Amino acid sequence: RGFYFVAVTSSNPEWNGAGISELYHYDLDSKSYQKIALNWDWGLGGDYAVTPAGVLTHLANGATRTLAFCKKEDDRWLQQMINLEGKEEHLSFFEASEDGQKIVFDHSTSNQLPTYYVADLTLKRGNLAFGQQQVLAKLNKILQKKERTRYEILRWQGYQNEEVNGILYYPADYVEGKQYPLVLSIHGGPSSVDLDLW
């Protein structure tokens, strides 16, 4: 019995908003809390969904996210990375049913409109799997026919050799080799950033 909560931590208390989000579990019986070992330098990157078997988490990963399942075994937390054949990096939300049998999630990129899925959540040999994925809804059929811009995710070394990332959007009529003006829109990090999502 208990609940999960998120706390932001930073190396500089004055700039707490630029910190990372960490996930904790509070046990009602012992009246104590424990930090969940996400084993991820950039911390939580968005939602988390509680299931009877554990907690499904979004982890910050620059302009994308990654998905992990954490479960408690005795006094420690075990983590399993979830592979959805690339979809795991481009989810903006997910929600599990109360019984932990189903999950609803979406998938999109900067130039791919959202598709909503429903899947079975199954636990096989202690590992969580998304089985029987089915499309629940695709939106904006008219917009699907419109041309969308090319983009790419870039990573480079920044101040103090920290990795910086961003999304480069090309002009609609981009011609290779031609020079174009560049506009920078700087936004946060590492856990709160512009994402490769619609």
Secondary structure as GFF3:
##gff-version 3
##sequence-region A 1 198
A	DSSP	beta_strand	2	9	.	.	.	ID=ss1
A	DSSP	three_ten_helix	13	18	.	.	.	ID=ss2
A	DSSP	beta_strand	20	27	.	.	.	ID=ss3
A	DSSP	beta_strand	32	35	.	.	.	ID=ss4
A	DSSP	beta_strand	44	51	.	.	.	ID=ss5
A	DSSP	beta_strand	54	61	.	.	.	ID=ss6
A	DSSP	beta_strand	64	73	.	.	.	ID=ss7
A	DSSP	beta_strand	76	81	.	.	.	ID=ss8
A	DSSP	three_ten_helix	87	90	.	.	.	ID=ss9
A	DSSP	beta_strand	94	96	.	.	.	ID=ss10
A	DSSP	beta_strand	102	109	.	.	.	ID=ss11
A	DSSP	beta_strand	112	124	.	.	.	ID=ss12
A	DSSP	beta_strand	127	138	.	.	.	ID=ss13
A	DSSP	alpha_helix	141	144	.	.	.	ID=ss14
A	DSSP	beta_strand	151	157	.	.	.	ID=ss15
A	DSSP	three_ten_helix	159	161	.	.	.	ID=ss16
A	DSSP	beta_strand	163	169	.	.	.	ID=ss17
###
